[in-house]
């Protein structure tokens, strides 16, 4: 059963969740599964990208760094990054149109970041 906060997030981010998807890390049953939803058209939603990370392991808490390519999101110099709807932080995008995010995910849980 989906919890109420997750259901609210699904409703709030419905447009970006239905946008194009890029798999950043394939699911191997051992670590995290990372998917990037991208929508470069600002007339559809204010979020340009959404990173969804799921920890598949039943007992291990995962701490890792993920390089997020923002080229297909249409962002070029800076991005406002928000963890699960919290206050956004401005990050500088590297010359290869990517940012590095330090991620901490509890066992069998998911976290998401929005980029605008």
N, C-alpha and C positions, 0 to 999 in steps of 0.2 A: 504494500500500500504506500502511496506517495504522501509524504507529510505536507501539511498546510503551507509552510514556508516555501517548499519546493514547488508546489502547485502555483503559488503566487508568482514565483520567478518564471515558471513556464509561461504563464499568461502574459507577464510583463515583457518578456523577451521573445514572444512568439514569432515576430517577423524575422529577427536575426537567426533564430533557430531553424527557420525554414529556408534560409539562404544557402548558397553553395558551401560545401564542406571540404576541408583539407585534413587528411589524417597526418598528424605530426609524429606520432609514435604508435606503432601497431600493437594491438592487444596480444600479449604473449602469455597471459595467465600468471605472470610473476610480478610485474611492476605496474606502471601506470599506463593508461590508454589516453592519449591526448588528441582532441579534435578541434579544429579551428573553423568556425563559421564566419564567412566574409560576405559583406554587402557594401560595395563601394558607392552605391547610389544613396545619397543623403536624403532624398525625398521619400524614401521608403521607411527608414528608421534612423534615429540619431546615433546608434551604435554602428561602427564600421566593421567591427570584428568581435567575436566572442570565443574565448578559449575555454573548453570544457575538459576537465581532467578527472578521470575515474581511477581510483586505486583498486585493482582487482584482487590483491592479496588479502586473505582472511585474517592475518595476524600482524603483518608488518606495517608500521607507519613509514611512509615514504617521504624523504626530503631530497629534492633534486632540483637541478636547474634546467629549464627548457628554453630553447631558442625559438622565438615566435616570429615567423616571417609575415610582415604586414604589407608586402608588395601588392597583393591582390585586394587588400582592403582600401587602397587608395590613399594611405597615409604616407607622408614622406619625411617630415623633419621631427615632429613631436607627436606624442599620443597621450591622451588622458586614460590612465589604467585604473580600473576599479575592481577590487576583490569582492565578489558576491554582493554587489550593490553598496559597498561602503564608500567613504569619501575617496574621490579620484586623485591619483598622483600623476604628475606630468613626468614622462620619460622621453629621453632623446632617442630617436631612431638611428641606428647605425647606418653606414653607407650601403650596406647590403639589404636595407629595408627590414631590419629585424631588431627585436629587443630580447633581452634575456630576463626571464622571470624565475625567481627562487620560489619553489612550490613545496608546500607541506600538506600532505593528504593522509588522514587517518585510514585505517583498514576498512575496506568495502564502503568507502564514502566518495563523494565527488565535490569538487570546487570549481568555480568558474570565474573568469576575468572578462571584463568588457573593455573594449578599446574604442575611443571616439576622438 
